[in-house]
Amino acid sequence: MSLTKLTLCHVLLLGLLGSGCAWSKKWFKNNDKVDNGQLEKVGAKEEEVTKFAVQDAPAVVAPVEPEVKPVVVPVKKKIVSKAPVPPKIVVASNAAVVATPGFAYPADYPENLKAIDEKAATSWTLFKPRFKVDEQMFLDVDYLGMTVGKVVLSYRGLKSMSNKPVHHFQAVFKSAPFYSAIYELDDHLDTYVDQEKFVGLRSNLVQRESKQDIDEVQLYDREKLTTTAYRKLVRDGKTKHKNWKGFIPRYSIDPLSVLWLLRGLPMKPGDKYILPVVNKGETLAMEVAVDGREKIKTGLGEFASVRVKVHTVYTGKTLKSGDMTFWLSDDETRTLLRANAKIKIGSVYAEAVKGE
């Protein structure tokens, strides 16, 4: 199992197998550097290389000069009292949020994605960031009662893209030592999200496994509302290139960063959210429901948690829907404590543990 099929389930629960093995600094490199070389390696166009290149230093926004207005001497007028007028009550709809002044969808934009946008708009207006620089979440991944791998999820702070600040999120997956003797995995996934609107801009995957090497880049053009994904696969000495294209919702994100989006929602009892996730030219509509609250025990101790049910519905014809459950800490941080996802055979399970 690998990070190739980047659904949220695969990213977080990937690998899930084994006998418990301790975390070690030797497993993970503390690397938050940007790899722009992958853009050319996978075959991205020259203009895409320029537009989606990421710089390590965060963008510096120039201060806005205060507007100097002429001094106007007020003229005294006779005050005439009038009966008070009750204020108008304006109720904003999802459609009003989507209908940004000056914005227009492309002429051939799919109607089903417009409908997803209207539903997703509310989720984005409710989002509140709940992460800090260099925070890390360590998880053991189990499958069929065995710990088959380990995942560390990190927020690497602000970088810049096209002179605008972007969030940098990272996931690293390593197969467990005993499992590596059968099939070794060393997967790194970096994603970049627009700081202001919290929508996905770029996803960068490096997969190094026993039988294959994969380099994959997904680009999300927010001006054209399109995505292009590139993949370079090397197996048995042969190299294959493949790419995907498609439209994307205005309100959408990549399969990894959606975790940080999920953590930032209010999570009130009975709440439901729609979170569109884009992967390889297809849009996955995540239907999120706050299912309840409970105390759970993990490798980090006992915690009050929010239990969240996620049902995934793909818009593509070749992708299948699925169900997942997440347990987030019921506090200001909303740390991921546990996750479970059903797959074709059994289920994948991940739980928070102590890390170094």
N, C-alpha and C positions, 0 to 999 in steps of 0.2 A: 504494500500500500504506500502511496506517496502523495506529494503535494501537487501532482499534475492536475488532478481533478479538483479545482479549487472551490469547492463549496465550503461554507463555514464549517460544516461537519468535518470535512477532510482536513482543513487547516488546523482546527483545534484538537480533533480527536484522532487525527492521522496516526497511523502506525499502531496504536493501541494493542499491545501484547505483553508477560513474563514473570519470572521470579524477581522480586524487588531488588533493584540495584541502586546504590547511593548516587546522589548528584555529585558531580565533580567539575571543577573549573576547566579540566582538560577537555571536557566534552564541548564546551562552548567558548568561542572567541568573543571578547567584548568589542565587536566591530560595528560602528555606526557610520562608517564611511560610505559615500555614494559611489555606485558603479555605473558610470555613464557609458563605458565601453560596450556594455551589453546591447545598447541601442543599435550600434553598427553591426555587432556580431550576429544579431538575429535578422538583419536586413531592413531595418527601419529607413524610411526616406530621409534625405538630407534635411528637409524642412522640419520633419518630426524630431530628428536628433537635436536641432536647435531649439525647438519649442518646448520639448519635454526634458531637456537636460536639467539636472538638479545640482545646485551648489551647496556645499557644506555650511557656509555661513548663511544665517537667516537674512531675508531681505530687509533692507533699511528703508523705512517709509519716510520720505522727506516731510518736514513739518509744514503745515499749512499756514501761509502768511495771513494774519488777520486782515479782514477787509476794512479799509479806512473809509468811513462815511463822513460826509460833510455835517457840520454841526447845524442843527435846525433849531431855531428859537421858537418854542411853542407859543401859539396865539391863544389867549384866554377866551373861552367861549362860555356863554351862559349855559348852565347845566339844567337840563329839563328831565325830571324824573319820569320813568316809564315803568309800566307793569313788567315784572320779571317774566322772561320767556323760558319755559322748561327746556332743558337740554335734550338734543336728539340722541336716541340710543341706536348705535350702529353695530350690527352683528357681522363680523367678518366671516366669510365662507372660505372653504378650501379653494374654490375657483378663484376667489379674489387674491389669494396668496399666490397662486400659479400665474395669474394674469398680470405680470410685472409690466409697468409702462415701457413701451418701446420694444417689448419682446414679441417675437412671432416664431412659431414652429416652422421648420422647413416644409415646403409644399407637399412632399411625399412622406411626411412623418406619419408613422402608424397610429391609428386611432386608439388601439389598446394601450399604447404607452402614455397617451394623453390621459386616459382614465386612471392609470397607475399613478401618474403625477398628482392628480387631484387628491387621491387617497393618501399619498405619501407626504404631501405638503405639510399637513398638521404635525406629523412626527418630527419634521425638521424644525418647526417653530417651537416645539417643546424641548428640544435638545439643549443640554447644559454640559459642557466638558467636565469630566470627572477623572482626570489623569494628570500626572506630573512628570517632569523630565526624568528619564532613567528609571522609571518604575518598571518592575519586572514581575511577571507571574510565571511560576514554575509548575509544570504539570507532568504527572506520570500518565502514560497512555496504555490502556489495557484492552486486550481482545482475547476472548475465550479464556479468561482467568489468568492471563499472562501479561506482564508489563513488557510490551514490545518496543517501546520507545519513550522518549522524553521530549517535551516541548517547552521552550521559554519564549514568552510573549513580552515585548518591550516597547516602550515609547521613547524614541530617540531625540525628541525635541523638535525645534523648528529648523527647517532648511529653506531654500528658496528655489523657485522655478519661474522663469520669465519675470524676474524682479518682484515676485509676490511670495509672501510667506506660506509655507506648506508644512503640515505635520508629517513626521516620519515615524511609521510604525514598522515593527519587525517581528518575524516569527522564525525560530530555528528549530528544526526537528532532527533528532539523532536516534538511530536504532539502538536498542539495548545491546550490550556486549555479546550476550549469548546468541541473540538473534542476528547480529552482524556476521556471525560465522556462516549463517545460511544466506542472508541477503543484507548487505550494508546500505544504509541510507544516510545521507548528509545533505539536508535541504535547507535553503535559506530563502526567505521571502521578505522583501521590503516593499512597502507601499507608501504613497505620498498623497496627502489629502489637503485640499484648499482650506486654509485656516478660517477664512471669513464665512464660507458657505458650507463647509464640511461635506464636500462631495469628492469622490475619487478622481485623481488625475493620472496616476501611473502605478503599475504593479510590476515588480521585478523579481523573477524567480530563477534561482540557480539550484539545480538538482544534480547531485553526484551520487550515483548508485552503482552497485556491483556490475550490472550489465548495460548501463546506459548513462549518458550525460545529457541533461536538458537545460537549455537556456531559453527563457520565455519572458517576453515583455508585453504588457497590455497598456494601451494608451487610451485615455478618455478625453476627447475633444469637446469641451464645454461650450464652445462657440457654435460648432456645427451639430452638436448633440449626436456624435458618432463615436464608435470605438473601433480600434484596430489592434489585433493581437498577433504577435509574431512568435514562432517557436523554431528553435534549431535543435534537432535530435541527432545524437551520435550513438550508433549501436552496431556492433560487429564490424567496426571500421568504416561504416557507411554513414553519410550525413544526409539528413532530410530536413527540408524547410517547409513550414506550413503557416498560413495566416488566416485570420477570421475577421469579418467586418460586420457592423450592424449599428442600428440606432440605439440610443440610450435615453432613459428618462432624465429630466432635469434634476430631479431629486433621486440620486442613486449613488452607490458606493461599491468598492471592491469587496471580495469575499473575506479578507482579513480585517480591514478597518471597520467593518460593520460591528465587530465586537465592541469597539470603543464608542460607536454610535449607540448601540444597545444599552451600554452602561450609563449613558447620559440622559436616558429618558426617565420621566417621573416615577414609573412603576407603581402607580396607585392600584389598589385592589380592583380587579375587573377591567383595567385598561387594556386596549387593543391598539396595535400599531401596524402599519404597512411599511416595510423597508425594502426597496428594490436593490438587488445586488446584481452587478453585471460581470459576466465571466465568458470570455471567448465569443463575443458577439451576441450572446444570449442574455436575457434579463430574467432573473429569478425573483419572484415576489415573496418576501418573507412575511408571513402573517404571524405576528407576535402577540401572545396573550399572557397577562399576569395571572398565574394559576393559583398562587397562594404563598404563604409564608410558613417556614418551619425551621427548626434547629437541626443542624447536621454536623457530623464529625468528619474531619478531613485530616490529612497529614500535618496541617497547620494548627489543629485544635478544633474546638467546638464553636460554631458560629450561628447567629440568627441569619437566615437567608431568604431571598426572594426567589421563588420557583417560577420559571418562565417557560412556557410551551411555545415552540416554533414549528409552524407548518410551512413547508416550502412548495411553491407552485411555479414551475418553469413555463416561460412563454414559448420556448423552443420545442420542436417536435421530437427531437432526439434525446432530450433530457428527462429524467424522472423526478417526481416529487418525493418528499420524505418528511420525517418528523424528528425533532430534536427537543431535548429538555436542558435548560441551563439553570444553575443555582448561583446567584450573585449575592455577595455579602450585603446584608440589609443595613447599610450605613452610608456615609457620604462617599466612600470610595467605589462601591459596587464592584469589588474585586471578583473575578471569576473563581469560584470554588470547586465547581463540579460541572461536568457536561456528559450527556449521553445521546447517542444517535443510533438509530436502527439502520442496518445495512442488509444486503441480500442474505447473508448468513450470520445470524447473531446480531450483536450490537457492539459499538465502539464506546469506550468509557474513558473519561479523563478526570483526574482529581488533583487539586492543588497540593503541593508538597513544599518542604523547605528547600531553598536554594542558596547557593553561595554567591 
